[in-house]
Amino acid sequence: MADREGNGFLWFLAGLGVGAVVGVLYAPRSGDETRDAIRAKAQEGSERARAQARRAREQASDWVDRGRDVLNQQKEQFRSAYEAGRQAYHETTAAGAEPPKGT
């Protein structure tokens, strides 16, 4: 069984080599042209990746800013509610501390 798997792998490598040779022989461009085309595509992909990364950073920054705004609004609402409760407490305790009239 191990011999059979070794033969299959050898045939795979042979087919890979034959395919590479045939691909080179029938290539529509010269080696220099092919390398230039590959280099241009790689550069294009790199620029596209940089642009997407820049957009992602901008979007993340926008989300952080929105989150900060919402948090500040919530804090302000909490402060207002706290101050209103504090004021109501002081008014209630001050009204209760006055001596009753007529005694």
Buried (B, 14 or more C-beta within 10 A) or exposed (E): EEEEEEEEEEEEEEEEEEEEEEEEEEEEEEEEEEEEEEEEEEEEEEEEEEEEEEEEEEEEEEEEEEEEEEEEEEEEEEEEEEEEEEEEEEEEEEEEEEEEEEE
